[in-house]
C-alpha cells in the first residue's frame, strides 16, 4: 500500500507511508499546492506517478512525450531545398520577363479585338443610318421605295411591324401583300444588337416609325446580320493567339540567351570562389565591361582577391619573421644561459681550485646575466614598439630632444666627438608623437655609434626641415658597412661582422627598435654611406602643423 506526499506551506513535501508499508511511496500533489503551482506557471502541470531509486523519473516519461509538440526537424546543413535550388536567378529572371510580356500581350489581345469589333459595328450602324436617311422626308409608299430603291441591292434587311400584330418582311415576294406605309417622322432611335427567335444569330437593328392608310402606327425595323463581324473578330483573336505564342517562345529563347550571357561572369565568380576555397588563391575572373553592374562586381571581386592574397602574403611573411625572431632570440639567449650554467657546473664539480678562480667565474656569470637582462629588455622594448600602433600623441620640440640626447652622449662617452647641427632654439621644429620614444630612438642611434666605432670617432647629428617634414641625420666617420649589408641593418638580431668594432658587444636589436619607433610615428628611416667613410642614418618624421595660424601648441619639453 502506497502513501501520498503532501506539500507544506514552504513547498517541501513530507512523505506519509501507511502502516506496515515497506515500499517507497509515490509522489503526488495536494490540491492546494497543485493550485498554487498551476497559478504560478499559468497552466496545469504533469504529476509524477513513479519515482526511481535516485529520484529520477521511473519507467514512465516525465513529462509525457505526447504533451510536447516537437515540430518539424530543423535542417541545419544550410543546403537549399529542392524548390529553392530549382528556381535559380536565371530562371526567375526569365519567368519575370515572360510574365510581364504575357500580361502585355493579353492586354493587346483584348484591346485589338474590341477595337476591331467596335469599328465593324460602327460600319454596320452607318449602313443602317444611311439607308434610313434615304427615306426621311420622302412621301409615298415606303414599301414601294424600299423594293425599288437601294435596299434591293443592300445587305440591310427590313421588317415591318404593325401595331395590329402583323409582321411583314421586306422585300415582298410576288404573292405577298402589305398595307401601304407612309413615313411619319425621321428616325431618332439608336441601333441595338438583337438575336433572332432561335437565338442562333445576332443582328444589328434600327427602328423607323411610319403609318398605314388606316392611321395605325407601324415600325420598319432595319437590320443587318453580324455573322461576318463575329467571324472577323474570331479570326483576329486566333491570329493574335498564334502571334502571341510565337512571340513568347521567341522572347523566352532570346531572354534565356541574353540572361545566360550576362550572368556568365557571376557563374565564373562562383566557380572562382569555390576554387579559392579549395586553396587556389591565384584564381581570378574576367570582369567584362566595367560600365555594367556585373562588370563592376567582377572588378571588385578581383580587387577583393588581390587584397586577400596580399593579406595572406603579409601574414605568411609575418609568421616567417616571427619564427625567425623566436629562433634568433632563442639563439641569443642560449649563449649566456650556457655560460652561466657552465660556471655553475664547474663550481659544483669543484673545478674552481682557488678563490681567484671563483671570483673570476662569478664575474663572468654576472656579465652574462647582464647580457641576458639587456637582451630581454630590448626584446620587451621591441615588442612594445611594434604593439604601439596608436602611439601617444603630443607636440614635441625635436630640437630639444636632440639637444638632450647629444648632451647625454657627451657625458656617457668622452672618447668620441659629438656634434649637433641645425637645432632651432626658437621651438620651430615640432613633431607630434611620444617624447620618450623619440628620445629612445635617437639615443639608440648614438649608442650604435658608441658600440661599433673606435674612440676618436666623430658623430654629427644634423636637423633640417623640408616641406612638411623634419629630417635628422646621424653620420659618423667610423669603419662603415658594405653596400650589401645596408638593407639588413634594421633586421632583428643582425650584426655586422669585422667591418665594425664589437668591443662592447650588443644585442642586435638597437636598430630594429629604431625602425619600429619610426614606423609608429608614421616616418621612415634608411641607412647609407658617409662621404669619406662611415655610416649615415637618416630619419624623416612628419612635421606638426597647427590647424589655425594663431594656434599655440602645448609643447612637451620634459
VOGU-3710 file (C-alpha; in Angstrom, 3 decimals, decimal comma):
1> xxxxxxxxxx> 0,000/0,000/0,000  1,461/3,386/-1,040  1,017/6,730/0,697  0,641/10,244/-0,724  3,190/13,006/-0,131  1,941/16,434/0,814  3,403/19,891/0,452  3,624/22,195/3,461  3,461/25,984/3,254  7,183/26,188/2,485
11> xxxxxxxxxx> 6,733/23,987/-0,545  8,523/20,948/0,916  6,856/17,599/0,736  6,518/15,246/3,692  6,140/11,678/2,581  3,498/9,734/4,502  3,563/5,965/4,480  0,743/3,736/5,608  1,337/1,449/8,486  3,046/-1,746/7,539
21> xxxxxxxxxx> 4,205/-0,495/4,170  7,825/-1,079/3,194  7,546/0,078/-0,411  8,769/3,537/-1,440  5,790/5,871/-1,518  4,796/7,531/-4,796  4,639/11,299/-5,132  1,561/13,371/-5,822  0,423/16,917/-5,017  -2,222/18,173/-2,683
31> xxxxxxxxxx> -4,996/20,152/-4,323  -3,955/23,343/-2,586  -0,290/23,028/-3,548  -1,188/21,986/-7,064  -3,448/25,036/-7,462  -0,677/27,347/-6,247  1,811/25,885/-8,692  -0,688/25,989/-11,537  -1,285/29,666/-10,819  2,449/30,271/-10,902
41> xxxxxxxxxx> 3,017/28,529/-14,226  -0,387/29,641/-15,674  -1,292/26,147/-16,690  -1,671/22,602/-15,452  1,434/20,692/-14,569  2,031/16,982/-15,024  2,044/14,741/-11,972  4,887/12,347/-11,334  3,346/8,963/-10,933  6,503/6,999/-10,301
51> xxxxxxxxxx> 9,941/7,854/-8,963  13,030/5,747/-9,496  15,572/4,841/-6,827  17,620/8,020/-7,284  14,682/10,398/-7,629  14,810/10,340/-11,412  11,720/9,581/-13,476  10,927/5,943/-13,464  9,712/3,755/-16,259  7,281/6,431/-17,446
61> xxxxxxxxxx> 8,427/9,582/-19,250  8,022/12,836/-17,331  6,560/14,871/-18,742  4,928/12,582/-21,281  6,356/12,904/-24,763  2,902/13,314/-26,238  2,486/16,563/-24,276  5,149/18,208/-26,377  4,961/19,397/-29,961  8,481/18,913/-31,215
71> xxxxxxxxxx> 7,581/20,372/-34,591  9,333/19,640/-37,818  13,010/18,666/-37,796  15,279/21,602/-38,471  17,643/21,356/-41,407  20,965/22,633/-40,104  23,004/21,771/-43,152  22,358/25,134/-44,751  21,644/23,486/-48,102  18,698/24,876/-50,066
81> xxxxxxxxxx> 15,695/22,696/-50,623  14,712/21,229/-53,955  12,290/24,057/-54,702  14,791/26,757/-53,821  17,517/25,009/-55,796  15,266/24,615/-58,800  14,403/28,302/-59,152  17,753/29,902/-59,910  18,267/33,577/-60,597  18,282/32,914/-64,337
91> xxxxxxxxxx> 15,003/31,020/-64,088  13,390/33,777/-62,036  14,546/36,470/-64,456  13,224/34,564/-67,468  9,942/33,933/-65,666  9,698/37,626/-64,825  10,321/38,662/-68,438  7,804/36,151/-69,768  5,263/37,134/-67,128  5,473/40,822/-67,995
101> xxxxxxxxxx> 5,367/40,041/-71,717  2,380/37,723/-71,255  0,462/40,409/-69,365  1,218/42,936/-72,106  0,207/40,510/-74,862  -3,030/39,612/-73,090  -3,868/43,302/-72,846  -3,121/43,760/-76,548  -5,079/40,618/-77,449  -8,073/42,036/-75,613
111> xxxxxxxxxx> -7,869/45,597/-76,905  -7,366/44,790/-80,599  -10,477/42,546/-80,979  -12,519/45,111/-79,080  -11,336/47,851/-81,413  -11,989/45,674/-84,488  -15,463/44,800/-83,290  -16,188/48,441/-82,454  -15,044/49,521/-85,911  -17,119/46,862/-87,676
121> xxxxxxxxxx> -20,155/47,687/-85,563  -19,795/51,353/-86,454  -19,757/50,407/-90,137  -22,925/48,365/-89,653  -24,610/51,249/-87,845  -23,523/53,587/-90,602  -25,093/51,305/-93,204  -28,356/51,265/-91,262  -28,462/55,022/-90,847  -27,565/55,654/-94,484
131> xxxxxxxxxx> -30,489/53,524/-95,661  -32,934/55,189/-93,305  -31,719/58,662/-94,177  -32,738/57,944/-97,767  -36,357/57,533/-96,617  -36,561/60,574/-94,347  -38,584/63,420/-95,856  -39,937/61,388/-98,752  -43,578/60,785/-99,373  -45,362/57,825/-100,909
141> xxxxxxxxxx> -45,455/54,191/-100,049  -42,356/53,149/-98,159  -42,682/49,567/-99,319  -42,505/50,675/-102,946  -39,472/52,825/-102,251  -37,699/50,023/-100,390  -38,324/47,483/-103,149  -37,289/49,881/-105,918  -34,561/51,794/-104,094  -31,095/50,901/-102,935
151> xxxxxxxxxx> -32,449/48,413/-100,370  -32,875/45,868/-103,145  -29,078/45,649/-103,516  -28,093/46,208/-99,875  -27,344/43,758/-97,075  -29,770/45,673/-94,932  -32,965/43,775/-94,242  -36,284/45,421/-93,401  -39,151/44,122/-91,306  -42,480/45,950/-90,973
161> xxxxxxxxxx> -44,153/45,627/-87,620  -47,763/46,851/-87,378  -49,448/47,687/-84,157  -52,128/45,213/-85,141  -49,551/42,470/-84,762  -48,813/41,790/-88,422  -45,170/41,366/-89,347  -44,055/41,766/-92,955  -40,501/41,040/-94,002  -39,322/43,081/-96,983
171> xxxxxxxxxx> -38,713/42,888/-99,864  -42,105/41,299/-100,503  -42,483/38,172/-102,507  -44,797/38,230/-105,565  -47,597/36,511/-103,714  -47,367/38,686/-100,610  -49,128/41,961/-99,971  -48,998/44,589/-97,315  -50,784/47,745/-96,483  -49,075/50,822/-97,839
181> xxxxxxxxxx> -46,862/52,557/-95,252  -46,028/56,224/-95,263  -43,124/57,741/-93,257  -44,305/59,696/-90,261  -41,146/61,169/-88,754  -37,376/60,892/-89,099  -35,676/58,096/-87,113  -34,128/59,109/-83,828  -33,611/55,659/-82,308  -30,233/54,075/-81,517
191> xxxxxxxxxx> -29,046/50,813/-83,159  -29,158/47,787/-80,888  -27,866/44,241/-81,058  -30,629/41,606/-81,041  -30,946/37,861/-81,527  -33,340/36,007/-83,756  -36,141/33,860/-82,433  -33,964/30,730/-82,401  -31,177/32,514/-80,584  -28,664/31,349/-83,171
201> xxxxxxxxxx> -27,889/34,607/-84,950  -27,241/38,183/-83,911  -28,283/41,297/-85,770  -27,830/44,999/-85,577  -31,300/46,640/-85,749  -32,683/50,166/-86,044  -36,430/51,098/-85,994  -38,172/53,656/-88,263  -41,705/54,817/-87,460  -44,431/55,019/-90,144
211> xxxxxxxxxx> -48,256/54,993/-90,539  -50,591/52,901/-92,742  -53,693/54,253/-94,628  -55,946/53,271/-91,753  -53,992/55,530/-89,420  -52,359/52,727/-87,424  -48,742/53,225/-86,376  -46,212/50,801/-87,769  -42,458/50,415/-87,493  -39,914/49,454/-90,074
221> xxxxxxxxxx> -37,077/47,588/-88,416  -33,882/47,829/-90,451  -31,324/45,179/-89,589  -28,025/43,744/-90,725  -26,554/40,355/-89,746  -23,453/40,297/-87,521  -22,161/36,888/-88,563  -19,343/38,432/-90,586  -18,412/40,623/-87,617  -18,234/37,599/-85,321
231> xxxxxxxxxx> -16,202/35,711/-87,891  -13,797/38,605/-88,411  -13,280/39,106/-84,680  -12,716/35,368/-84,178  -10,156/35,362/-86,965  -8,360/38,294/-85,346  -8,337/36,555/-81,941  -6,998/33,310/-83,431  -4,273/35,163/-85,304  -3,313/37,121/-82,200
241> xxxxxxxxxx> -3,059/33,955/-80,119  -0,703/32,377/-82,636  1,396/35,531/-82,840  1,450/35,892/-79,035  2,588/32,310/-78,525  5,285/32,734/-81,153  6,407/35,985/-79,540  6,530/34,374/-76,088  8,626/31,488/-77,395  10,951/33,863/-79,239
251> xxxxxxxxxx> 11,164/36,216/-76,259  11,831/33,365/-73,835  14,606/31,974/-76,030  16,177/35,390/-76,551  15,904/36,284/-72,860  17,449/32,957/-71,877  20,427/33,505/-74,181  20,950/37,123/-73,106  20,492/36,448/-69,390  22,801/33,432/-69,550
261> xxxxxxxxxx> 25,440/35,549/-71,265  25,052/38,422/-68,790  25,138/36,101/-65,780  28,135/34,141/-67,026  30,536/36,376/-65,024  28,532/35,603/-61,875  28,840/31,886/-62,551  32,556/32,391/-63,136  32,785/34,225/-59,810  31,015/31,372/-58,051
271> xxxxxxxxxx> 33,411/28,878/-59,641  36,370/31,071/-58,717  35,121/31,317/-55,139  34,919/27,519/-54,977  38,461/27,247/-56,347  39,704/29,827/-53,847  38,018/27,918/-51,034  39,928/24,894/-52,299  43,237/26,765/-51,958  43,779/28,312/-55,409
281> xxxxxxxxxx> 44,483/31,889/-54,288  45,733/32,947/-57,742  42,311/32,392/-59,312  40,798/35,442/-60,998  37,752/36,149/-63,182  37,328/38,117/-66,393  35,458/41,204/-65,187  33,933/42,244/-68,505  32,633/45,735/-69,181  33,309/47,979/-66,159
291> xxxxxxxxxx> 30,352/50,126/-67,173  27,873/47,406/-66,188  26,880/46,266/-62,723  28,253/42,761/-63,320  31,471/44,241/-64,698  31,928/46,434/-61,632  31,244/43,411/-59,462  33,913/41,494/-61,369  36,480/44,247/-60,839  35,520/44,477/-57,166
301> xxxxxxxxxx> 35,773/40,678/-56,866  39,268/40,648/-58,363  40,250/43,580/-56,150  38,992/41,702/-53,115  41,007/38,632/-54,145  44,118/40,777/-54,607  43,583/42,239/-51,157  43,095/38,791/-49,651  46,218/37,498/-51,392  48,196/40,476/-50,112
311> xxxxxxxxxx> 46,937/39,956/-46,570  47,747/36,253/-46,712  51,204/37,003/-48,103  51,781/39,543/-45,328  50,540/37,054/-42,763  52,890/34,384/-44,096  55,766/36,866/-44,117  54,942/37,891/-40,554  54,848/34,261/-39,497  58,219/33,677/-41,116
321> xxxxxxxxxx> 59,646/36,757/-39,416  58,135/35,691/-36,114  59,634/32,211/-36,388  62,977/33,723/-37,327  62,655/36,185/-34,455  61,955/33,398/-31,968  64,793/31,323/-33,354  67,199/34,265/-33,153  66,023/35,165/-29,650  66,483/31,580/-28,520
331> xxxxxxxxxx> 69,937/31,501/-30,078  70,960/34,781/-28,441  69,713/33,655/-25,038  71,321/30,243/-25,346  74,891/31,586/-25,135  74,646/33,493/-21,813  72,465/30,775/-20,303  75,009/28,119/-21,302  77,833/30,219/-19,873  76,080/30,696/-16,529
341> xxxxxxxxxx> 75,192/27,010/-16,394  78,781/26,032/-17,281  80,295/28,104/-14,490  77,685/26,720/-12,088  78,569/23,139/-13,047  82,276/23,898/-12,612  81,644/25,244/-9,134  79,541/22,236/-8,148  82,155/19,835/-9,512  84,915/21,548/-7,549
351> xxxxxxxxxx> 86,743/22,525/-10,718  87,446/26,009/-9,377  90,570/25,359/-7,313  91,074/28,690/-5,566  89,347/31,888/-4,551  90,623/33,763/-7,604  89,009/31,250/-9,961  85,716/31,504/-8,086  85,850/35,296/-8,234  86,552/35,213/-11,977
361> xxxxxxxxxx> 83,675/32,752/-12,507  81,288/34,938/-10,527  82,337/37,967/-12,582  81,711/36,114/-15,832  78,331/34,906/-14,566  77,419/38,483/-13,655  78,447/39,699/-17,107  76,407/37,022/-18,871  73,443/37,792/-16,615  73,689/41,446/-17,609
371> xxxxxxxxxx> 73,748/40,383/-21,261  70,583/38,335/-20,721  68,927/41,243/-18,938  69,844/43,641/-21,733  68,593/41,196/-24,356  65,294/40,617/-22,563  64,888/44,360/-22,057  65,470/45,025/-25,748  63,018/42,284/-26,698  60,345/43,774/-24,476
381> xxxxxxxxxx> 61,066/47,239/-25,823  60,816/45,980/-29,414  57,532/44,203/-28,737  56,131/47,339/-27,113  57,250/49,488/-30,038  55,586/47,117/-32,520  52,399/46,998/-30,457  52,105/50,779/-30,113  50,368/51,369/-33,450  48,453/54,176/-31,771
391> xxxxxxxxxx> 51,365/55,991/-30,129  50,588/58,639/-27,538  50,366/61,912/-29,403  51,752/65,170/-28,039  53,552/68,107/-29,615  57,309/67,643/-29,108  60,173/70,036/-29,842  62,573/67,840/-31,810  65,459/70,284/-31,361  65,073/69,998/-27,613
401> xxxxxxxxxx> 65,056/66,181/-27,823  68,218/66,090/-29,950  69,994/68,534/-27,662  69,320/66,308/-24,675  70,400/63,144/-26,498  73,683/64,663/-27,697  74,415/66,095/-24,238  73,831/62,664/-22,674  76,129/61,000/-25,212  78,891/63,513/-24,487
411> xxxxxxxxxx> 78,647/62,776/-20,770  78,495/58,990/-21,198  81,369/58,722/-23,692  84,066/61,382/-23,730  86,321/59,399/-26,058  84,293/60,404/-29,130  83,281/63,760/-30,550  79,554/64,544/-30,575  78,155/67,417/-32,610  74,661/68,857/-33,123
421> xxxxxxxxxx> 73,958/70,976/-36,199  70,767/72,800/-37,175  68,932/72,757/-33,854  66,488/75,649/-33,551  66,136/77,100/-30,077  63,008/79,048/-31,104  60,859/75,944/-30,904  60,001/75,811/-34,604  60,936/72,157/-35,172  57,817/70,460/-33,846
431> xxxxxxxxxx> 56,578/66,916/-34,370  53,649/65,002/-32,948  54,463/61,840/-31,058  55,768/60,314/-27,838  58,708/62,265/-26,402  60,114/59,272/-24,510  60,060/57,082/-27,616  61,669/59,813/-29,719  64,429/60,204/-27,126  64,943/56,443/-27,155
441> xxxxxxxxxx> 65,059/56,481/-30,965  67,996/58,896/-31,229  69,703/57,527/-28,115  69,817/54,119/-29,820  71,370/55,663/-32,936  74,113/57,334/-30,891  74,514/54,162/-28,848  75,071/52,291/-32,104  77,911/54,711/-32,860  79,483/54,080/-29,440
451> xxxxxxxxxx> 79,212/50,327/-29,852  80,525/49,939/-33,381  83,137/52,681/-33,821  86,584/53,277/-32,396  87,456/56,007/-29,865  88,125/59,338/-31,531  85,248/58,904/-33,978  83,203/61,998/-34,743  79,398/61,690/-34,800  77,403/64,572/-36,261
461> xxxxxxxxxx> 73,662/64,932/-35,684  72,046/67,272/-38,217  68,469/68,579/-38,108  66,930/70,063/-41,249  63,406/70,926/-42,290  61,618/70,384/-45,577  58,128/70,627/-46,962  56,023/69,193/-44,143  58,918/67,061/-42,861  61,830/67,155/-40,435
471> xxxxxxxxxx> 64,973/65,203/-41,299  67,570/64,046/-38,775  70,858/62,500/-39,932  73,365/60,769/-37,673  76,689/60,487/-39,530  79,941/59,023/-38,227  83,383/58,619/-39,797  83,880/55,125/-38,466  84,616/51,928/-40,414  81,197/51,915/-42,117
481> xxxxxxxxxx> 79,446/48,900/-43,652  79,376/47,340/-47,097  76,623/48,101/-49,585  75,248/44,557/-49,319  74,779/44,935/-45,572  72,932/48,271/-45,618  69,430/46,788/-46,311  69,883/44,359/-43,396  70,886/46,836/-40,713  67,324/47,214/-39,393
491> xxxxxxxxxx> 66,636/43,462/-39,275  66,314/41,925/-35,850  69,475/40,348/-34,378  71,522/41,376/-37,381  75,124/42,271/-36,636  77,853/43,461/-38,941  80,938/41,293/-38,669  84,508/42,573/-38,702  83,844/45,823/-40,565  82,578/47,481/-37,382
501> xxxxxxxxxx> 84,002/47,103/-33,899  82,163/44,887/-31,402  84,307/45,571/-28,379  81,266/46,354/-26,225  79,014/43,806/-27,867  75,289/44,341/-28,415  72,024/42,504/-28,757  71,465/43,219/-32,440  68,109/44,852/-31,678  69,056/48,524/-31,377
511> xxxxxxxxxx> 68,361/49,498/-34,990  65,289/47,237/-35,082  63,871/49,256/-32,195  64,725/52,436/-34,110  62,781/51,227/-37,165  59,775/50,214/-35,032  59,608/53,617/-33,305  59,886/55,442/-36,636  57,031/53,358/-38,076  54,846/54,128/-35,066
521> xxxxxxxxxx> 55,414/57,852/-35,749  54,479/57,453/-39,442  58,010/58,228/-40,563  60,751/56,441/-42,460  64,384/55,506/-41,800  67,240/54,498/-44,080  70,968/53,913/-43,912  73,730/54,976/-46,293  77,413/55,676/-46,594  79,080/58,761/-45,165
531> xxxxxxxxxx> 81,197/60,590/-47,723  84,800/59,728/-46,888  83,805/56,615/-44,942  81,403/55,738/-42,191  77,681/55,185/-41,722  74,894/57,750/-42,066  71,422/57,010/-40,705  68,567/59,262/-41,837  65,241/59,600/-40,006  62,357/61,505/-41,618
541> xxxxxxxxxx> 59,356/62,470/-39,465  56,184/64,391/-40,396  56,276/67,960/-39,158  53,465/69,173/-36,906  51,375/71,949/-38,434  48,822/73,922/-36,385  45,225/73,746/-37,529  44,886/77,538/-37,261  47,592/80,192/-37,796  47,236/81,607/-34,283
551> xxxxxxxx> 47,149/78,220/-32,515  49,524/77,953/-29,546  50,531/74,297/-29,044  51,352/72,844/-25,666  54,891/71,565/-26,221  56,298/68,800/-24,018  59,853/69,786/-23,039  60,334/67,408/-20,130
//
